[in-house]
Amino acid sequence: MSAPRIPTATVDLDAVRANVRSFAEAVSTPEPTPVLAVVKAEAYGHGALPCARAAIDAGAAWIGVADAAEGVALRAAGIEGPILAWLHSPSTSWFSTFAARLDLAVSSLGQLGQIAEAAEDARRGRHAAVVDLHVKVDTGLGRNGALERDWRPIFDMLAELEDRAAVRCRGVMSHFAGAGEAADAAQLAAFERALEAARAAGCDPEVRHIAASGAALAYPDARYDLVRLGIGAYGLSPFDREAGIAMRLALRVDAPVRAVGGRRIIDLGLVDGLPPVPAGRIALRDDRGRRWRVAEVGDMVTTLELAEPRGEASTPMPTPAEPAGTSEAAADPQDGRAEQAAPIVAVIDPASPEASADAWAAAGRTINYEIVTRFTWRIARRYEPELPAERTVVPWPPLEDPQRPRLAPLRVARIDLELAERRIRDLAARARLHRGQPWSDVVDLSADAYGHGALDLLPMIRAAGLRPLVRTVLDADEARRRGLGEVLVEAEPPASTRALYGFDPAEAAGPLMSLHTELLAIKRVGPGQGVSYGYDWVADAPTTLGLVPIGYADALPRRAGGRAQLAIGGVRVPIVGKIAMDQVVVDLGELDVWPGARVTVFGGREHDIPLREWASWCQLPPQVITATLGPRIERARRLP
Ligand SMILES: *Cc1c(COP(=O)(O)O)cnc(C)c1O
């Protein structure tokens, strides 16, 4: 294989298989417990379909996903066996979930009523199969799931519905907050009360499950009939220490080093999901056995410094002859010859504790889950052992289609192409005025136009006589692959080349992109209710909590937790508790809103939260927020 010019991401499916086996072995006492493999959020960045297949090969009896869209896609791709989805919009097309034979988690009386009504309608039509439900009980996480006062009414209603044979109570499930041993024990006791409520109502759930990777390893009592294996399947520990079982890291990211203006860089940066880290905290190894320190993770590229030039520390670093930004090889600091192949560094390196996902997480003050899950899908995953082409999925942000039945909760980035066209015309007029001034006619389309869709913007830019630019070889290759024609390549153009997007509030009137989601559920809680992992936030008075189906896999960097807000009907509400992979909780206070209400993350209208405020909560440049939207975010274009 010739050395790659661009970064690559490789997923070791043998490692996934080995991890599932090793985990199943670890939970086999006192008796074997079936495993549900969690492949939500594209299998934490590893690819849902290949990982689901690998997990099933290794004996996983169930597949778990967050929303029904993820489950239906897997079923359509040929995954057999039970698939459970647990995060539903009130506007879900339940019929489509029935047709795909998904098991559905039910989190409230209202949701049970909706599903049951659809199931009975379906029975009157042609769909005869019983719909399998898992009652999701909130035993203390304060997030999705029914509160204790609703348990008995839900089981009573289910028992009655079972008599009519459209739905079945197949399972009861809950999820730990991981807020310490005492809190875990309290959750387990609450789960027992939920099971008692089910029995008392006459339900006989065959699958009781509460434990994810961490609790399944830590508490044999919590294993019940099924354990849900997420992070462990990918070889990462759910704890802030080692997991204590044999695991193999599945994701590896490599990148060639190139020289730009005397600096050594790789074409990966914050827009690719890497976290900002202090200089020198991460050390990468290259294919010649040398160590490179990460000096700075920039928005588009990361600057490296050779750590141990093997006794040649006094040798000056040669400056490449090419103009900045255009050189691609010439990166060997030993001699700087252009014809020499560029060294390849392992950026996320299963073999090195200094550059593992855990090392990146510790240096970036986050968790290993976020490192792998947010790693950009602009770099397609390759699979080892190699898969036939049709088995690899390369997701692309799907375009919102109003005709399509809704399966996922609403998560949509709206891109105002009408505004884009006007702004491009203004930029072109200004460029004509300042003819000859460098950069005045250049528009930066890096990172798929920072998540706005380069393919949509390019024709307007060309028609206006402006010149497109990208900042990395990765983007230049992508432009070539997609037939975008000639583009300039320059690593650090001035910020004025990004005026189109409205990132800089001083430059232009408002952003091109706004990001929206919806309220899935609300619940009234009393003082003392902790919310989300580790109970970072505890209600100090009665209040109403809202569940919003967007997390760090989608758009909200975890580092914004504790500061960030969302807007509902123009009113700001704080995100409380940790930002999770698929969802956040907001404190609605006394705000009068209902499930299905539109939630705006950021936007340009009067009461919207500006993108720059999100950027400041995350301490990241605004283009990083728009460029790192995950594959579950739909893109809707407002056409000129
Ligand atoms: C994500 C998730 C899991 C998997 O958790 P890990 O800690 O990754 O094992 C299990 N259950 C639910 C409900 C989840 O949302």
PDBQT file of the ligand as one rigid body, heavy atoms in Angstrom, charges set to zero:
ROOT
HETATM    1  C1  LIG A 701     -25.362   4.758  25.612  1.00  0.00    +0.000 C 
HETATM    2  C2  LIG A 701     -26.178   3.849  26.427  1.00  0.00    +0.000 A 
HETATM    3  C3  LIG A 701     -25.667   2.630  26.883  1.00  0.00    +0.000 A 
HETATM    4  C4  LIG A 701     -24.227   2.223  26.701  1.00  0.00    +0.000 C 
HETATM    5  O1  LIG A 701     -23.440   2.799  27.712  1.00  0.00    +0.000 OA
HETATM    6  P1  LIG A 701     -21.871   2.494  27.821  1.00  0.00    +0.000 P 
HETATM    7  O2  LIG A 701     -21.446   3.209  29.035  1.00  0.00    +0.000 OA
HETATM    8  O3  LIG A 701     -21.254   3.016  26.585  1.00  0.00    +0.000 OA
HETATM    9  O4  LIG A 701     -21.752   1.013  27.913  1.00  0.00    +0.000 OA
HETATM   10  C5  LIG A 701     -26.519   1.784  27.551  1.00  0.00    +0.000 A 
HETATM   11  N1  LIG A 701     -27.797   2.127  27.767  1.00  0.00    +0.000 NA
HETATM   12  C6  LIG A 701     -28.334   3.293  27.361  1.00  0.00    +0.000 A 
HETATM   13  C7  LIG A 701     -29.757   3.600  27.658  1.00  0.00    +0.000 C 
HETATM   14  C8  LIG A 701     -27.535   4.200  26.682  1.00  0.00    +0.000 A 
HETATM   15  O5  LIG A 701     -28.056   5.371  26.288  1.00  0.00    +0.000 OA
ENDROOT
TORSDOF 0
